[in-house]
């Protein structure tokens, strides 16, 4: 249960999501790519995230945000905390002076770290943020 291994999982997820976002912003103009994008996104979630009973919002909508939401260079890890069986990675996004904080919860299961939850800090509390 190494923090560096968990960090590698999170950064790998962010990098793959960033690459997917870049592709999606170009490809979503064509419905021919919709199934391919959905499959690629599902593979990323399966590789890095705990299984969820329902699809994640992004899997349904295939939405991609610009500026990109998962670009590791613009979303640095600013803190890591360990609580019980979880590791929390805190990330700060700075958009033209507006700072937004996100928190990823990772859990160690079956000898691997998994991203279990993403939250954002709003109105003095952490709230769920859909992937």
N, C-alpha and C positions, 0 to 999 in steps of 0.2 A: 504494500500500500504506500507507494512512493508518490510524493507531491509532484515531482518532476514528470513522472509517467502520466499523471492526471493532466498536467499542463500540456503535455504533448498531444493528448487526446483532444483537449479543447482547441488548441491551436490548429491541429489537423482538421477538425470539424470546421472551424472558421475559414480556413484556407479553401477547403472543398466547397463550402457554401459561397464564398466569394467568387470562385471560378464558376459555380452554377449561376449566381446572380448575373455575372457578366454575360454568360451565354444566354440566359433567359431574357435579358433586356433586348438582345438582338433578335432572338428566335421567336419570342412571343407574338411578333407581328404575323407569323405564319402558323396557322393551325396544324400544319403538317408536323411541326415539332412538339406539339403539346404532349403526346404520349411519351416521346423520348425524354422530355424534360421531367415529366411526372415520374418515370421510371428511375432516372438518374437521382432525383431528389429522394425517392423512397430508398434507394441504395445508400445514400449518404446517411439518412436517419437510421437505417438498419445497422450501419457500421458503427455509429457513434452514440446513439441515443437509446435509452431504455424503451422497450416496446410499450405502446399506448393502445388502449382499446379502440379509440376512434382516430381517424386521420387528423393530422395536424393541419391547422388553418392554411399554411402555405401549400400543403399537398393538394388541398381542395381548390384554392384560388390560383395557384402557380404565380403568386405575386412576387415581384422583385422591386426593391426600393432603390432610388438613386437620390443622393449618394448611397453607395452600397452599405448594407447593414453589417456585413461580416468581414470587412477588410481589416486584417490584423494590424496593419500599420496605423490605421486611424482609430482603432479600438483597443488601446493598450490595457493589459492587466495591471491594475493599480494596487490590488491587495488579494491575499488568500487567507482564508480562515478555515479551521477544522472544527466541526461540531458533530459530536457523536460519530455516526458512520458516514458523514458527508464531508465533502470539501466544497467550499464556496469560493468561486473566483469572481472578483469584482472588476468590471470593465467600465471605462469612462470614454464616452464619445463626445467630442467637442465639435459642434456645428456652429461655426461663425460666432463663437463666444457663448453659445448655449450648451451647457454641459448636461449630459444625460448619463445616468449610471445604470448599468445592468449587472445582474448577479446570476451566475450559472451555478446550479447545484449538481455536483457529480457524486455518484455512489459507486462503491467497489462491489461488484458482483461477479461470480464465476471467474475469478482471477483476472478481472479487467475493470477499468474505470469506464463508466457510462454517464453521459449527460442526461440528467433526469428532469431538469426544470430550468426555465429561463424566466427571470423576473426583471422588472424595472422599478426604479425608485420614483414614486410620484406622490405628491401630497403627504409627505413625511412617513410613507410606509412602502413596503415592497408588495407589488402586485404581479400576478401572472402576466407573462408576455408570450403570446403565441409565436411559435417558431415559424 
